Amino acid sequence: MGLLDSFGGSLKGVFGDVEAAAMPALISSVLAKTNLGDLQGLVNQLQQGGLGTQVQSWLGSGANVQVTPDQIRAALGNEQVQELAQKFGVPIDGVLKLLAEHVPAAVDQASPNGQIQG
């Protein structure tokens, strides 16, 4: 079984067949178990970590600027990434990929008026 196979299996265990509309709440529920607190806490950390342009695109009404796993790692720092990997129940590379793929859309969906709805 390859890394992607096991990663997919881990995510299935964490997320199951989650509808896209439920992703912000799901990510926030896992973030609540970390020192980030929620999706807004993650957004704040990403902005402080140098991803302000990307985050603004997610909050705005235009196209979402994508991020890479390496950008997420640099913005959050190793300690935070390790905690997230533990809480999501996936390897570090897996949580970075998950965040890079799903956080832009999750923030976009959670911020219809340019601010994350809490």
Order of alpha helices (4+ residues) and beta strands (2+ residues): alpha-alpha-alpha-alpha-alpha-alpha-alpha
